Amino acid sequence: MPTATIKPLRADAQRNRDRLLAVATAALLEDVDTPLETIAERAQVGIGTLYRHFPNRDVLVEAVYRHEVEELCDAAPLLLDGDRPAIEALRDWAGHFVRYAAAKRGLAATLRAAVGSDSPLFAETRERIVGALDVLLEACRAEGSVRSDVGAEDVVLAMSAVWLVPDGDQWDAQVRRLLDLVVDGLRFGAGGSGSAP
């Protein structure tokens, strides 16, 4: 029995979808209750075009979240390009993680309502994030800039402290300090020296 294939979008339809997703991401991260009509208007498309790509708000919210995860995960190998140390790529990726954390925090309640708290979405995206982080850690281990006894799962657990930071004007700065501590902690004892290189 032949398997169904997903027909790729026409170029103009793909551009509309990409523009809608970019506009929706900015709008929903600013105000999760932004009306869909406002998003369509800002994307300079009709509301019918929005509904063709995203049949309802729940589908759009999930797409925005998946987009943020993709941006975070796709950044990992890109940051390793070039001659700079892998540890700096890891530190930069932690900066990308701040944006992802802000997005997830802003969308959390709406996202859980949209997909359900037992949705496989969260396990799938966590697995992708662990995989992206593992790429960075492997490069860091190869250059001897991080401890060899810590895996990506451990680091993701340590980075989860960002969810404990209370909302407020200092959220971004405090999250960045926490992630700096995580990266610096990975460096401690690298190369068997017992201290950061």
N, C-alpha and C positions, 0 to 999 in steps of 0.2 A: 504494500500500500504506500503510495508516494506521500512524503511529508509536506506539509504546507510551508510555503516560503513567504516571508514578509516582504512585500513589495516596497522597495525604497521610495522615499518621497521625491517628488520632482524638485529641481533646484530651487525654484521660487517658494515652494511649500516648505522646504527645509530651512530656507532663510527666514520665513515667517515664524516657524517653530522656534528657531534659535533666538530670534529677536524677542518673541513672547517670553521665552524662558529667562533670558537676561533681564528683561524688564520686570517680570514677575519676581525674580530673585531679589532684585533691589527693592521692589515695592513691599514684598511680604516680610523681608528682614527689617524693614523700617516700621511696618504696621501690618501684622498678620491678618487683619480684617479688611485690608484694601479691597474694595469692590472689584469684581472681575471686569466690569465695564471700564473702570479706570485703567486697569492693566492693558486692556485691548486698546484704549484710546492712546495711552503713552507709547504703546508699540506700533501705533499708526496702522492698526488693522481693525476690521469689523469684529463685533462680538461673535458672529458666526464662525469666523476663522479661529478665534480662540477656542470655541467649543468643539470645532473639528479636531483640534490637536489635544485638547484637554477637556473631556466631556463634562467635568464638574470640578469644584474647588478642591475636593480631596485628591483627585488625580493630579491637579496642578501642584498642590503642596508636596505630594510625594515626588513629583518630577523635580521640583526645586531642591528637595533634600538630596535626591540621587545625584543631581548636578553638582552640588557642593561636595559630595563624597568623591565624585569623579575628578573634580578639580584638585582636591587634596591628594588623591592617589596618583593621578597623572603627573603631579609636580615632582614626585620622588625621583624617577629616573632622569627627568629634565635637569634637576638641581645637581645631579652627579656629572653632567656634561662639563667638560673644561678641565683646567689644571688645578683648580683649588682643592683644598683638603676636603675629604668626605665629611669630616666633623662639622665643617662650616655648612655643607649641604644639609646635614641633619638639623643644625641650629636654624637655618632658613626654613626648613620644612616645619619646624615647631611653630614658626610664625604663621605659616599657612594653616596649621592646626588651630590657631587662635580664631581665624576667620570661620573655620568649620564649626568650632565650638560655639561661637556667637550665633551662627545660623541655626544650629541644632537647638540651642537654648531658646531662641526666639520662636522656633517652629514646634517645639516639643509637644505642647498640649494639643495643638491642632493636628500634628502629625499622628500622635497616638489615637486621636479620635478618628482620623481619616483611615488609618490602616489597621488599627487595633493593637493593643499592647503585646499580643502574642504573635504578631506578624513575623514571618521569616525575614522581612526587610532589615531589621536591626542586626540579626545574626549575619546576614549576607554582607551588609556594609561594614560591620566590625571586622569580618574576615578580610575584606579588601584593604581596610586600613592597616591591619596587622601585616598583610603581605607587602604593602608599600613601605611600611616602616622596616620590615625585615631586609628589603633591598638596600636601604640606607645603612642599617646596622652592619650588614655583611661587608659593605664597602669600608665602613669605619673599622671593623675588625681586621680587614685585610691590610689597612695602613697602620694598625696598632694604636688607634686613637681612642678606642673605647674598650671597656672590660669585655673579656671573651665569655664570661659566665652569665650574661644577662641576655635574654631573648626578647623578641618583639612583644610577646604577650605580657611579660613583666613590665615593659616600658609603657604599653598602653594602659595597664592598671595604674601605674604611677601617674600618667598623664590624666587619668580620670579625676584627679583632685580638682581639676578645673571646674567640675560640676558643683563643687562645694563652695566656690567663691560666690559671695552674695552680689546681687545686682547693685549697680551704683556707678558713679563717675569713675571709680578706681578699678572697675572690673577688668578692663583691658590690660592696664599696667600690672595688676596683681597676677593675672593669668600668665602674662609674659615672664614675670619673675619666677613663678612656679615652674614653667617649662624650662627656663634657664637653669634652675636648680636640678631638674631631671637630667638635662644634657650634661651639666657639670658633674653630676653624680655618676654618669656613665663613664666619664673620663677618669674618675678616681681609680687608681690601681691599674690603669691600662699599661700593658707592657711589663707588668709585674713589679713596678717601681713602688707601689704603695701610696703614690700621690699623683695628682694630675700632672701630665707631661707639660 
